[in-house]
């Protein structure tokens, strides 16, 4: 396995490139932009309604409207950035060629991060033992208690120790501070929580599922295994319940920090602040 900067990757003859779709981010942006469009259409009615309110109401309502408008603007800009980055050439996750597999470790959503270190792994076919689809069930109660099923592409390396350096690079990428930017004079650091690649266990790498076309492209080079169904609350043997801290670390590795905090609050009875501190401590230990 070779770890590279993205600018060191060159297109190869006959390679297939797999990317994240733009449809999902665009739908989210449209959903967020809809109130703005409605407000523009009804601007006359809204202006009359605002003018009819007594001045003392605006003393209380004004700061709330300004703060809400600022937060709304930040969310709208952030979703527009995701759409823009989904359209860029940097939006790719897998490159499959006759020589091997090239895997991008950084999310396309964080394309604004500097290219000052390895963010790509080149894996020759001789180092890949198998590939399969994994369907993983995760319990949540973000809005109401239920289960989320997520699909992953699982890559099994020929030698388990080959994933050690990869895990260190992924941990660094997951925890590194975001670059500073400015919007409306407000300086901020924006990091999207999307984690497209993580090391599930020594020698096993999981990648965002981009459809069966990826498996068809891999079939000519590696052995394809049967689809596996897993439960995050249960060990790989399918019987032994995992300890809570182990489950929280797994969610952290996937970038699902909100889900990890929700689980910690429910199972440990913690406040939101204490749950965040507990999850962040476990995340630092896992890194």
N, C-alpha and C positions, 0 to 999 in steps of 0.2 A: 504494500500500500504506500502511495506517495501523497503527501499533503502539500497543497499548492495554494498560491494566491489566485484569485479568479482571473486576473489579467495574464496569468501564465497558461491558461487553457486556450488551446487553438482548435477550431473546428476540424473534424476529420472526415474524410471521404466516406459517404454512405452512412454516417451516424444518424441515429434517431434522437430527437430532443423532446423531452416531456416537460410541460410547464403547468403551473397552476392556472386555472381559468379566471377570466375577468368578469364572468357573469355574476357571481356571488357578490364581490365587492361593489359592482355597479348597482345591483339591486339595493344593497345597503345604502349607498349614496343617494339613490332615488328616494328611498324611504325617509332619510334624514332631510332631504331637500324639499320634500312635499309641503311641509308647513310654510316654508319660505315662498313657494309658488302660490299657495292658498292666500297667504298674507298679501302678496302683490296684487292678486285679483280682487281682494276685498279691502284694499288699502283705503278707499274712501269711507267705507262703513267703519273701519277700525279707527280712522282719524276722528270721525264724528263722535264715536263712543269714548275715545280717550279724552277729547275736549270737553265732554259732558261731565267728567269726574271732577269733584271739588279739589282745590289745590292741596288741601291737607292730606287727601288720600294719596297723592303722588309723593308726599314726603315719606310715606311708608312703602308705597308700591314701587317708586322709582328705583331705589337701590336693588330691589329684587329683580326687576325687569332687566336692569343693566347687567347684573351678575348672570342671570339666566341667559341673556343674549350672548354674553361673552363665552359661557360654557357651550352653548349651542354652536357658536361660530367655530370654536376649537374642534368640536366633534365633526362638524361639516368639513372643515379643512383636512382633518386627519383621514376621514373616509375618502375624500378626493385624492389625497396623497396615495392611498392604497390602490385606488383605481389607476392612477397615473403610473405607479410602479408595476402594476400588473400588465401594462401595455409596453413596458420597456424590454429591450433585449436581455436585461439582467434577470428577467423572470423566467428562470429555468431551474429544474430540480435534478433531472437525470439526463445523462447523455450515454447512449448505448452504441458501441461501435465494435468492429471486429477485434480490436485490441483489448477492450474491457469496458468497465463501467466508470463513469465520472459522476460523482455525487456532490451536489452543492450543499454545504452545511449551514449557510446563512439563509434566513427567510428573505424572500423578495421584498417583504414589507419593510425590512430594515436595510434597504439598499443605500440609505444615506450614511451608513456607518463607513468609516475609513477602511481602505484596502491595505492595511498595514500588517497583515498576518495571514496564515493559511485559513481559507474558508471553503476549500474544495478538496475532496479525496478522490484520487484515481486508483481504482482497484482492478488489476488484471484478472482475467477469467480464471487463471490458475489458483487464485487466492479466494475464489468464491465457491463454496461447496453446494449451496442450495438456495432457493428462493421460494417464498410462499405468501399467501394472503393470510392475515390474522384479523379476526373480528373480535374486538375486545369490548366487554360490557363494563361500564363504570356507573356506580350509583351516585346520584346527586340530589340536592334539594335546593337549587338556586332559586327557583320560583315555587315549585312544588316537588315533592319527593318523586323520583322516578329513576329511569335508567337510560343512559346514552350508549349507543353502540357505535364504535369507531373502527374503521378499517385501516390497516397498515400493510405496507409491503415489508416483509421480513427477509433480511439478507443474512445468511449464515456463512461466516468466514471459515476458511479451511483450518486456520490456527487461531485459537481463542486469544492468544496474547497480542494478535495484530490490532485488536480494538482498544488497547490500553492508551496509546497516544491519541487515537481518535477521540476517546472519551475525555481526555484532558483538554483537547482543542474545543470540543463541544461545550464543556463546562465553562471555559474561558469566554466563549462567544455568548453563552447564556447569561453570564454575570457582568460582562464588561459594561461600563457606563456609556450611555448614549451621547452622541455629539450635541453640543449646544446649538440651538437655533432661536430665532426671534420672530414673533408674530404680533403685530399691532404694538410694538415696543416692549412686549413681554418676552423675556428670555426663558426658554424651557429646554428640557431634554426629553425627546420622544423615543420610546422603545416599544415596539409592538411585541406582544407575548407569543406570537406564532413560532413554534419550534418544529421545523419540518423533519428533523433527523435526531435520533437519540440512540444511545447504546442501552438496550434492554437488559443485557447481561453479557459477561465476557464472551466475545466471539459472535454476538448477535446484534445486528443493527436494524432499527425500524425506521421506515421512511413513510412520509405521507402517501396515502393511496391515491393514485392518479388514474385508476381504471385498469381493465383487463389487458389493454394494449401494452402495458409495461411487461406483464407476464409473457405475452406472446413474443415480445422482443427479446426477453431473456431466455426463452425456451430453447433457442438454438445454441446456447452457450453454457447453461447450468441446469442442474436437475430441479424440477419444480415439485414441491411438496403439496400435500392436500391442505385445503383451507383449515385453519385452526380457530376454534372458538374458545376464548379465554375470559375470565372474570378477574378484574383487578383486585378484588377482595380475596382471591384464592391463589395459592401458590401454583406453579406450573404443573404440579402433580394432579391438580384438579380436586384435591381433597382438603389440604391443610389451609386453614384460614391465615391470611397474612396479618402480621401485627399492624396496628394503626400507623405507627411511625414509618413503616416500610411503604404502606400505601400512600402516605403523604409525600414521601420522597419520590415515589414513582410519578405522582401528579406534578410535582415540582419539575422533574426532568422533562416532562412533556410540555412545560410552559403553562400548565393549567393552575395558576396560583389562586385564582378566585375559587375554583373547585376545591383546592386543598384547604383553603381557609374555611369554606363552608363545612367541609367534613370535620375539621378540627373543632369548630364551634359546636356542631351537633354531637359529636362523640365525647368531647371533653368538657362541654359546658363553658367554654371560654367566651370572653367578650371579643369583639371584632379586633381590637388592638392587640390583645393577648394572643389571639389565633394567628394574626399576621406575624407577630414576633416568634411564635413557636414554629410556624412553617418556614420562616426565613432562616431560623437557626438550623433546622433540619436540612434546608437547601444548601447552606454553607458547608455543613458537614458532608453532604453527599458530593459536593464539588471537590 
